[in-house]
């Protein structure tokens, strides 16, 4: 079950964290993975992990907030792969901490450019090829911030609400063309971003604050990137062929068990 043999997959933001976990798991399940990241070295590091384990992958630097560059890259990938893009995982995104008062116009523009325009740009570029073949899967990485109020996450929550609605719109508009679209809504996931944030914001108190952030989920810990990747694998596999237009929480009870 959950084989991705002979599938071509594009994963954005796959140089670390959730994106890297998805890329490596999908390759393990037989997919060829195009690893995109704004950091070319990080993308190549993920490819090295995949190829060392016997998988197939290729790296590319990609700024998802630049739709023209995204389209050119996706077109070149499609040409190299015989026009066959089976799966897109829209994972690239950035975080921000702030309220409506403390968030600047520059913050808003930066979050919009990556988290909203980036999802649009990759979906737009992938759909141009998926519609030709009347087949494809798009998975967007959303957040519980799209469904509930989180303190100090004004701009970030705004972008994830948009990702949720883009997911529903894509699913509705392309269901008759054999294209499925879903999203995953994680709570806090233990990634390098979390460690960097704690080191920068709470120097000397990292362990204390890590525990506090972990306990924000009723289950008592953060998610692991591999756990998010496992759900992503199901949603992108043929076993989920009846699933579209859905948002899947993976939140340790954060939304419903508070």
Backbone bond lengths (Angstrom), bond angles and torsions (degrees), N, CA, C in turn:
res aa  C-N    CA-C-N  psi(-1)  N-CA   C-N-CA  omega(-1)  CA-C   N-CA-C  phi
1 X - - - 1.454 - - 1.526 110.64 -
2 X 1.335 114.44 157.90 1.463 122.78 175.45 1.525 113.16 62.12
3 X 1.319 115.72 31.45 1.458 120.24 175.67 1.524 109.75 -76.60
4 X 1.332 115.63 139.10 1.462 121.56 173.90 1.529 110.24 -115.99
5 X 1.319 116.01 26.51 1.457 121.79 179.95 1.516 110.49 -56.05
6 X 1.324 116.17 132.74 1.465 123.85 178.48 1.531 113.50 68.75
7 X 1.329 118.03 15.53 1.458 122.01 175.86 1.535 109.56 -97.38
8 X 1.317 115.41 140.76 1.458 121.24 173.17 1.519 108.98 -104.73
9 X 1.321 115.75 126.20 1.464 121.73 -172.06 1.525 109.93 -124.17
10 X 1.319 115.90 138.66 1.461 121.53 170.47 1.524 107.74 -113.33
11 X 1.332 116.68 128.19 1.467 121.81 177.17 1.522 108.07 -123.46
12 X 1.325 117.03 118.72 1.465 120.11 177.00 1.522 110.03 -87.26
13 X 1.320 115.52 153.69 1.465 119.67 -178.72 1.508 112.59 60.23
14 X 1.331 116.75 38.33 1.468 121.16 -172.23 1.518 113.28 -96.77
15 X 1.332 117.06 15.35 1.457 119.73 -179.21 1.517 114.15 -80.78
16 X 1.333 117.44 -12.62 1.466 120.37 -179.78 1.520 109.30 -164.68
17 X 1.321 115.83 174.60 1.455 122.38 170.91 1.513 115.11 57.04
18 X 1.343 115.17 -136.07 1.461 121.21 -176.75 1.523 110.99 -61.12
19 X 1.316 117.83 -43.36 1.461 121.12 -178.23 1.514 112.23 -61.52
20 X 1.314 116.77 -41.65 1.458 120.39 178.10 1.524 111.22 -65.37
21 X 1.331 116.22 -40.97 1.469 120.03 178.92 1.522 111.07 -63.17
22 X 1.334 117.03 -40.68 1.466 120.73 178.34 1.525 110.46 -66.20
23 X 1.310 116.79 -46.34 1.467 120.38 -178.20 1.520 111.76 -60.51
24 X 1.327 117.13 -44.60 1.467 119.68 -177.43 1.526 111.55 -70.35
25 X 1.338 117.55 -38.23 1.473 119.69 178.40 1.522 111.05 -67.77
26 X 1.317 117.56 -43.23 1.465 120.23 180.00 1.526 110.90 -62.61
27 X 1.324 116.78 -39.19 1.467 119.82 177.13 1.523 110.75 -65.21
28 X 1.320 116.21 -39.43 1.471 121.02 178.02 1.520 110.45 -60.68
29 X 1.338 116.50 -32.21 1.464 121.13 -179.74 1.533 112.68 -86.92
30 X 1.320 117.01 9.08 1.463 120.93 170.54 1.501 116.28 106.88
31 X 1.336 118.48 -2.81 1.464 120.33 -178.25 1.521 111.42 -78.04
32 X 1.334 114.64 152.63 1.460 119.88 163.22 1.524 106.37 -89.29
33 X 1.337 117.43 127.55 1.462 121.24 -173.03 1.525 111.40 -115.66
34 X 1.310 115.74 125.77 1.465 122.58 170.30 1.526 106.76 -90.76
35 X 1.322 115.74 113.11 1.461 122.91 -173.83 1.527 108.89 -96.35
36 X 1.330 116.25 110.79 1.462 121.01 -179.12 1.526 110.40 -108.60
37 X 1.320 115.86 139.89 1.460 121.10 175.12 1.519 107.95 -161.15
38 X 1.318 116.58 149.34 1.465 119.40 177.62 1.527 110.70 -65.19
39 X 1.333 116.42 -24.75 1.462 123.59 176.93 1.523 108.48 -96.86
40 X 1.328 116.42 106.12 1.464 120.69 -176.47 1.525 111.64 -61.20
41 X 1.331 117.75 -36.69 1.462 120.65 -179.84 1.525 111.42 -66.93
42 X 1.337 116.01 -38.31 1.469 119.50 177.97 1.521 110.67 -66.52
43 X 1.340 116.46 -40.88 1.466 120.16 177.44 1.524 110.44 -60.50
44 X 1.331 116.56 -43.32 1.459 120.09 -178.96 1.520 111.12 -66.96
45 X 1.340 117.10 -33.89 1.467 120.09 178.29 1.523 110.68 -63.36
46 X 1.331 116.92 -38.93 1.462 120.00 176.58 1.520 110.83 -66.17
47 X 1.329 116.50 -42.64 1.464 120.28 177.25 1.524 110.48 -59.55
48 X 1.320 117.04 -40.71 1.468 120.60 179.33 1.531 111.17 -61.94
49 X 1.334 116.54 -39.72 1.465 120.15 176.36 1.526 110.81 -60.41
50 X 1.328 114.99 -42.77 1.469 120.29 -177.21 1.522 111.50 -68.91
51 X 1.313 116.82 -48.12 1.468 119.90 -175.83 1.531 111.53 -70.37
52 X 1.329 116.92 -32.95 1.463 120.19 176.68 1.523 110.65 -62.69
53 X 1.338 115.37 -32.47 1.474 120.43 179.04 1.524 112.09 -86.12
54 X 1.330 116.65 3.91 1.456 120.31 176.95 1.517 115.23 94.32
55 X 1.324 117.43 8.83 1.453 121.10 -178.97 1.516 112.88 -91.79
56 X 1.332 115.01 179.54 1.465 122.27 -177.75 1.522 109.59 -117.48
57 X 1.337 116.70 125.72 1.458 120.24 -178.79 1.524 110.24 -159.87
58 X 1.319 114.62 158.61 1.460 121.44 175.22 1.520 108.36 -142.77
59 X 1.333 116.07 141.74 1.458 121.59 -176.02 1.523 111.17 -101.49
60 X 1.331 114.39 151.09 1.466 120.18 173.36 1.515 108.76 -152.31
61 X 1.332 116.01 139.54 1.458 120.92 172.11 1.514 108.36 -75.75
62 X 1.329 117.19 135.55 1.465 120.19 -176.41 1.522 110.51 -151.13
63 X 1.321 116.05 122.79 1.456 122.91 171.19 1.520 106.70 -96.35
64 X 1.335 117.27 101.95 1.462 120.45 -173.29 1.524 112.48 -65.53
65 X 1.329 116.80 -17.94 1.452 120.14 -179.90 1.512 114.06 -79.72
66 X 1.324 117.26 2.80 1.461 122.67 178.63 1.528 108.97 -115.43
67 X 1.359 117.83 89.12 1.472 120.81 -172.85 1.519 114.55 -55.85
68 X 1.320 118.20 -36.52 1.461 119.94 179.30 1.513 111.79 -63.16
69 X 1.331 116.30 -43.27 1.460 120.32 178.81 1.528 110.82 -67.45
70 X 1.329 116.40 -39.04 1.468 120.48 178.74 1.522 110.26 -61.41
71 X 1.325 116.94 -46.86 1.469 120.49 -179.51 1.522 111.35 -60.68
72 X 1.333 116.47 -44.19 1.466 119.61 179.36 1.525 111.14 -61.87
73 X 1.327 116.86 -41.39 1.461 120.71 179.77 1.524 110.99 -66.14
74 X 1.340 117.35 -46.39 1.459 120.44 -179.58 1.527 111.00 -63.81
75 X 1.317 117.08 -38.50 1.470 120.24 177.96 1.526 110.80 -63.55
76 X 1.323 116.90 -39.80 1.468 119.78 -179.94 1.525 110.64 -70.39
77 X 1.344 116.97 -37.16 1.470 120.55 175.97 1.524 109.81 -63.35
78 X 1.334 116.34 -46.35 1.465 120.29 -179.62 1.526 111.24 -61.24
79 X 1.326 117.11 -40.93 1.468 120.59 179.35 1.520 110.41 -62.83
80 X 1.320 116.62 -40.10 1.462 120.92 -179.62 1.526 111.64 -70.06
81 X 1.331 116.47 -29.67 1.467 121.01 -176.44 1.527 112.51 -101.38
82 X 1.306 116.62 18.39 1.460 119.83 177.70 1.510 113.92 70.08
83 X 1.339 116.75 28.78 1.452 121.35 178.29 1.512 114.65 78.79
84 X 1.325 117.15 5.16 1.469 121.75 -171.52 1.530 111.22 -102.84
85 X 1.321 115.97 95.37 1.466 122.16 169.74 1.522 106.42 -109.16
86 X 1.326 116.49 109.71 1.461 121.29 -174.37 1.527 112.81 -87.91
87 X 1.339 115.65 -39.21 1.465 120.31 -171.27 1.520 109.86 -139.82
88 X 1.319 116.04 135.60 1.465 122.52 170.22 1.521 108.03 -120.05
89 X 1.337 116.06 127.53 1.458 120.67 171.03 1.524 107.64 -110.16
90 X 1.320 115.41 110.12 1.464 122.70 179.53 1.525 108.34 -84.43
91 X 1.316 116.04 89.27 1.454 120.58 -175.12 1.529 113.43 -108.50
92 X 1.320 118.41 -25.75 1.465 120.88 -175.10 1.529 110.60 -57.59
93 X 1.307 115.83 134.71 1.457 120.02 178.89 1.518 110.44 -172.99
94 X 1.323 115.38 162.82 1.459 120.87 178.05 1.524 109.17 -128.48
95 X 1.317 115.88 156.73 1.460 122.01 -177.82 1.527 110.11 -104.16
96 X 1.311 115.37 166.70 1.458 121.19 175.90 1.513 108.86 -158.94
97 X 1.311 115.60 142.74 1.457 121.89 177.97 1.523 108.30 -117.87
98 X 1.329 115.95 124.31 1.456 119.34 178.97 1.517 111.87 165.70
99 X 1.323 115.97 157.61 1.455 122.66 176.55 1.522 109.69 -94.90
100 X 1.343 116.20 179.27 1.464 120.22 176.31 1.513 111.41 -63.93
101 X 1.322 117.45 -22.83 1.460 120.75 179.13 1.524 112.06 -83.96
102 X 1.320 116.18 -40.31 1.472 118.90 -175.55 1.517 113.43 -88.21
103 X 1.326 118.05 -15.37 1.472 121.28 -179.97 1.524 110.04 -75.97
104 X 1.325 116.62 128.04 1.461 120.95 -178.73 1.532 110.83 -89.58
105 X 1.312 115.47 166.45 1.463 119.99 175.80 1.524 110.37 -60.66
106 X 1.319 116.12 -37.82 1.470 120.25 178.35 1.525 111.05 -64.04
107 X 1.327 117.03 -39.68 1.459 120.82 175.92 1.528 110.43 -59.49
108 X 1.330 116.41 -47.43 1.456 121.13 -179.00 1.525 111.23 -59.85
109 X 1.324 116.46 -45.15 1.465 120.67 -178.85 1.527 111.08 -63.99
110 X 1.342 116.42 -40.59 1.468 120.75 -179.08 1.529 110.73 -65.64
111 X 1.331 116.63 -45.18 1.468 120.62 179.01 1.526 111.28 -64.55
112 X 1.328 116.57 -42.43 1.466 120.49 178.67 1.529 110.74 -61.74
113 X 1.329 115.94 -43.77 1.464 120.53 -175.29 1.525 111.94 -60.67
114 X 1.315 117.22 -42.77 1.463 120.31 -176.52 1.527 112.16 -87.75
115 X 1.322 116.85 -52.44 1.467 120.68 -169.11 1.526 114.35 -79.83
116 X 1.330 116.96 -24.77 1.467 119.80 178.85 1.527 110.64 -107.95
117 X 1.331 116.09 -58.28 1.463 118.19 -179.36 1.525 111.17 -62.64
118 X 1.334 116.71 -33.45 1.461 119.86 179.13 1.517 112.79 -65.02
119 X 1.335 117.13 -41.05 1.464 120.80 176.79 1.525 110.10 -65.39
120 X 1.323 115.67 -44.00 1.471 119.85 176.42 1.523 111.34 -58.92
121 X 1.323 117.12 -48.61 1.464 120.98 -174.81 1.526 111.54 -60.43
122 X 1.329 116.58 -45.02 1.465 119.75 -178.88 1.530 110.98 -69.71
123 X 1.335 117.02 -41.84 1.466 119.67 178.40 1.517 111.02 -63.51
124 X 1.317 116.64 -44.73 1.464 121.71 179.22 1.520 111.22 -58.21
125 X 1.336 116.25 -46.12 1.462 121.01 -177.67 1.523 111.56 -68.56
126 X 1.345 117.10 -37.75 1.463 120.35 179.72 1.524 111.28 -72.18
127 X 1.330 116.90 -41.37 1.459 120.75 -177.92 1.523 112.34 -62.11
128 X 1.319 117.11 -30.53 1.463 120.00 178.42 1.525 110.79 -58.25
129 X 1.322 116.75 -31.40 1.469 121.01 -179.91 1.532 111.74 -95.04
130 X 1.324 116.94 -36.31 1.460 119.72 179.73 1.530 111.93 -64.95
131 X 1.324 117.17 -37.96 1.465 119.89 -179.24 1.520 111.36 -67.67
132 X 1.313 117.45 -30.69 1.461 120.56 177.25 1.519 110.68 -63.62
133 X 1.339 116.17 -37.56 1.457 121.20 -178.70 1.531 112.45 -93.17
134 X 1.348 116.72 -6.33 1.471 121.42 -179.22 1.524 111.47 57.00
135 X 1.332 114.60 43.34 1.460 119.54 -177.57 1.523 109.34 -165.91
136 X 1.324 116.56 143.46 1.456 119.44 175.26 1.514 112.39 159.92
137 X 1.338 114.91 163.21 1.459 122.21 177.86 1.525 108.44 -133.72
138 X 1.329 115.73 131.91 1.461 121.26 172.98 1.521 107.74 -119.69
139 X 1.314 115.25 128.83 1.457 121.35 176.52 1.520 108.38 -122.39
140 X 1.326 116.67 121.39 1.459 122.07 178.22 1.522 110.14 -101.81
141 X 1.324 116.72 137.15 1.459 120.52 175.47 1.522 107.81 -90.24
142 X 1.318 115.48 111.31 1.459 122.84 -176.54 1.535 108.13 -103.12
143 X 1.321 118.26 -140.58 1.460 122.04 -178.27 1.523 108.91 -170.99
144 X 1.333 115.82 156.02 1.458 118.63 172.41 1.528 110.66 -62.93
145 X 1.335 116.78 -16.46 1.471 120.67 178.14 1.517 111.93 -63.88
146 X 1.332 117.97 -16.76 1.464 121.39 177.10 1.517 111.80 -78.46
147 X 1.327 117.24 -13.09 1.456 121.02 -171.89 1.520 114.53 -121.59
148 X 1.316 117.38 -11.52 1.464 119.17 -177.05 1.526 109.82 -148.55
149 X 1.312 115.88 156.02 1.454 119.85 179.38 1.520 111.60 -76.93
150 X 1.332 115.89 123.19 1.459 121.74 176.14 1.523 108.43 -115.18
151 X 1.312 117.49 136.30 1.456 121.29 -179.74 1.525 111.11 -63.63
152 X 1.315 116.16 138.84 1.474 122.89 173.98 1.517 113.48 60.59
153 X 1.305 117.78 32.67 1.470 120.98 179.21 1.540 110.40 -130.04
154 X 1.323 116.58 38.23 1.462 121.00 -173.62 1.521 112.72 -56.88
155 X 1.325 117.82 -59.71 1.468 121.02 -176.40 1.522 111.38 -70.02
156 X 1.312 117.13 -40.27 1.462 120.73 179.71 1.523 110.88 -61.83
157 X 1.338 116.65 -45.08 1.465 120.32 179.25 1.520 111.16 -62.80
158 X 1.327 116.62 -38.50 1.461 121.15 176.77 1.526 110.76 -56.58
159 X 1.324 116.40 -44.80 1.467 119.10 -177.73 1.519 111.93 -69.60
160 X 1.321 117.27 -37.34 1.465 119.32 -178.27 1.525 111.54 -73.73
161 X 1.331 117.05 -29.87 1.457 119.19 171.37 1.518 111.01 -61.75
162 X 1.326 115.82 -38.53 1.463 120.41 177.22 1.523 111.39 -66.66
163 X 1.325 117.45 -39.01 1.467 120.90 178.13 1.523 110.52 -61.82
164 X 1.323 116.95 -41.16 1.454 120.96 178.61 1.530 110.81 -60.64
165 X 1.320 116.89 -46.49 1.464 120.10 -178.40 1.528 112.02 -70.84
166 X 1.337 117.40 -34.23 1.473 119.87 174.60 1.524 110.12 -63.19
167 X 1.326 116.71 -37.52 1.467 121.06 177.34 1.519 110.81 -59.26
168 X 1.327 116.39 -50.25 1.461 120.34 -179.70 1.531 111.49 -62.59
169 X 1.328 116.83 -40.38 1.469 120.76 -178.03 1.524 111.74 -66.11
170 X 1.331 116.50 -44.54 1.462 120.11 179.12 1.526 110.09 -62.76
171 X 1.332 116.11 -44.39 1.465 119.87 179.42 1.524 110.94 -58.80
172 X 1.317 117.21 -43.79 1.466 122.05 -178.51 1.526 111.40 -67.35
173 X 1.322 116.65 -45.27 1.465 121.01 -173.01 1.525 113.93 -72.38
174 X 1.342 117.30 -25.39 1.465 119.11 -171.95 1.527 113.62 -120.66
175 X 1.319 117.20 12.21 1.464 119.75 -178.64 1.528 111.52 -63.12
176 X 1.321 118.06 -34.62 1.463 121.27 -179.21 1.528 112.40 -77.91
177 X 1.325 115.85 -6.48 1.470 119.74 179.10 1.521 111.78 -106.97
178 X 1.326 114.97 18.95 1.461 119.89 173.94 1.511 114.72 74.96
179 X 1.326 116.92 21.33 1.469 120.86 -177.09 1.526 109.59 -113.72
180 X 1.310 116.04 126.81 1.461 122.17 177.18 1.519 110.09 -101.47
181 X 1.332 117.30 147.63 1.466 121.44 176.13 1.519 109.31 -143.69
182 X 1.329 115.95 125.93 1.456 123.06 177.49 1.526 109.10 -137.31
183 X 1.322 115.47 172.23 1.461 118.27 173.36 1.523 110.23 -138.66
184 X 1.312 114.29 158.02 1.463 122.96 175.81 1.523 107.32 -110.66
185 X 1.337 116.34 136.55 1.467 121.27 -178.64 1.532 109.62 -119.23
186 X 1.330 117.42 88.68 1.462 119.19 179.98 1.526 112.04 -79.41
187 X 1.327 114.90 155.98 1.460 121.29 162.15 1.535 105.83 -83.90
188 X 1.304 116.80 -153.41 1.474 118.60 -176.66 1.526 110.41 -69.31
189 X 1.333 115.54 132.22 1.458 122.73 -179.76 1.529 108.21 -116.38
190 X 1.320 117.28 135.87 1.460 120.76 -179.49 1.531 110.06 -77.49
191 X 1.306 115.14 98.02 1.466 123.10 179.27 1.524 108.79 -122.72
192 X 1.338 117.43 172.09 1.473 119.14 175.77 1.527 113.32 -57.22
193 X 1.349 117.25 -27.52 1.462 119.63 177.51 1.523 110.93 -60.08
194 X 1.342 117.26 -43.21 1.461 121.15 -179.02 1.522 110.16 -62.27
195 X 1.330 117.26 -45.35 1.469 120.55 -179.62 1.527 110.94 -62.80
196 X 1.338 116.29 -41.36 1.459 120.33 178.72 1.514 112.07 -65.40
197 X 1.320 116.20 -40.95 1.467 121.40 178.86 1.525 110.81 -62.07
198 X 1.327 116.82 -44.59 1.457 120.19 -179.01 1.530 111.56 -66.10
199 X 1.316 116.17 -41.36 1.469 119.62 -179.60 1.526 111.37 -64.56
200 X 1.332 115.67 -36.73 1.469 120.35 -178.41 1.519 112.17 -78.20
201 X 1.320 116.79 -38.89 1.465 120.93 -171.90 1.520 113.15 -91.84
202 X 1.336 116.46 -31.95 1.463 120.27 -175.89 1.531 111.19 -130.19
203 X 1.329 118.14 58.64 1.467 119.60 -178.54 1.536 111.21 -58.70
204 X 1.331 114.85 129.41 1.460 120.28 -178.79 1.512 113.46 87.13
205 X 1.335 117.54 -13.16 1.471 121.02 -179.42 1.536 110.90 -120.00
206 X 1.312 116.21 20.03 1.459 120.17 -173.99 1.527 112.83 -55.86
207 X 1.334 117.20 -46.66 1.458 120.29 -176.06 1.528 111.36 -66.34
208 X 1.313 115.95 -41.33 1.469 121.10 178.79 1.529 110.88 -60.97
209 X 1.329 116.21 -46.78 1.459 120.35 -176.98 1.530 111.50 -73.99
210 X 1.331 115.99 -31.05 1.462 119.01 175.74 1.524 109.71 -60.66
211 X 1.339 116.58 -42.67 1.452 120.61 179.18 1.522 110.99 -65.33
212 X 1.314 117.00 -39.00 1.460 120.82 179.59 1.522 111.10 -64.78
213 X 1.327 116.27 -43.12 1.466 120.13 178.27 1.526 111.04 -67.24
214 X 1.316 116.43 -34.95 1.466 120.54 178.68 1.520 110.56 -64.37
215 X 1.325 116.76 -40.83 1.462 121.36 -176.48 1.523 112.91 -75.34
216 X 1.334 117.24 -6.45 1.465 119.98 175.45 1.528 110.70 -66.18
217 X 1.336 116.82 -23.39 1.465 121.57 172.83 1.519 108.33 -90.75
218 X 1.328 119.09 129.70 1.464 120.31 -178.45 1.522 114.08 -53.79
219 X 1.318 116.75 -28.95 1.471 119.75 -179.43 1.519 111.64 -70.47
220 X 1.354 117.37 -14.84 1.453 121.64 172.11 1.514 116.44 95.28
221 X 1.312 117.76 8.17 1.462 120.27 178.95 1.524 109.48 -155.40
222 X 1.320 115.67 170.91 1.457 121.45 173.09 1.529 109.37 -84.76
223 X 1.316 115.14 160.45 1.466 119.35 172.85 1.524 109.79 -73.33
224 X 1.316 115.44 158.11 1.461 121.83 172.75 1.530 108.38 -100.11
225 X 1.337 118.21 144.15 1.461 119.51 178.17 1.522 113.23 -52.60
226 X 1.332 117.40 -35.87 1.465 120.69 -179.62 1.528 111.86 -63.82
227 X 1.335 117.22 -30.95 1.457 120.38 179.45 1.529 110.87 -70.42
228 X 1.323 116.05 -38.53 1.463 120.14 175.65 1.522 109.89 -66.60
229 X 1.335 116.28 -39.89 1.464 120.79 179.26 1.521 111.70 -62.14
230 X 1.326 117.59 -36.86 1.468 120.73 -179.99 1.528 111.06 -64.27
231 X 1.330 117.24 -40.59 1.464 120.55 176.43 1.526 110.35 -67.39
232 X 1.323 116.27 -39.72 1.463 120.30 177.70 1.526 110.98 -60.76
233 X 1.329 116.33 -39.99 1.463 120.39 179.19 1.522 110.71 -60.23
234 X 1.312 116.83 -46.86 1.472 119.34 178.41 1.524 110.98 -58.19
235 X 1.325 117.20 -49.77 1.462 120.71 -174.39 1.527 113.09 -66.27
236 X 1.318 116.82 -24.49 1.469 120.11 -179.91 1.526 112.51 -95.83
237 X 1.320 116.93 -6.10 1.462 120.80 -177.13 1.527 111.28 -88.00
238 X 1.311 116.28 166.71 1.467 121.38 177.60 1.527 111.36 -66.46
239 X 1.340 117.60 -21.92 1.461 120.03 177.64 1.533 111.87 -63.95
240 X 1.326 116.75 -20.52 1.469 121.16 179.10 1.527 111.57 -102.58
241 X 1.320 117.12 27.19 1.467 120.68 -174.06 1.524 113.85 -64.84
242 X 1.347 117.76 -14.60 1.467 121.26 178.94 1.534 111.59 -99.48
243 X 1.335 116.69 6.21 1.463 121.41 -174.81 1.528 110.25 -108.21
244 X 1.316 116.98 117.12 1.459 121.37 174.07 1.519 109.64 -154.46
245 X 1.324 116.34 154.27 1.454 121.24 -179.91 1.512 113.29 68.10
246 X 1.336 116.84 32.79 1.467 120.51 -176.74 1.522 111.37 -124.62
247 X 1.321 114.67 151.22 1.469 121.82 173.32 1.518 108.07 -114.48
248 X 1.326 116.29 124.53 1.463 121.27 -175.93 1.529 110.48 -107.86
249 X 1.340 117.86 112.46 1.464 119.66 175.44 1.521 110.67 -73.09
250 X 1.313 115.57 142.30 1.467 121.86 169.47 1.521 104.61 -138.48
251 X 1.361 114.05 84.66 1.457 119.31 -159.79 1.522 115.62 -135.10
252 X 1.327 118.24 9.20 1.455 119.21 179.27 1.511 113.50 58.76
253 X 1.343 115.79 26.51 1.457 120.00 178.76 1.514 114.60 86.68
254 X 1.337 117.75 9.99 1.465 120.43 -172.42 1.512 113.58 -63.37
255 X 1.337 117.83 -36.50 1.472 119.58 -176.72 1.520 111.67 -80.94
256 X 1.322 117.76 -46.56 1.461 120.38 -170.13 1.523 115.86 -101.84
257 X 1.324 117.64 -12.82 1.463 118.84 -173.18 1.524 113.44 -113.66
258 X 1.307 117.55 13.34 1.460 119.37 178.86 1.527 110.57 -68.11
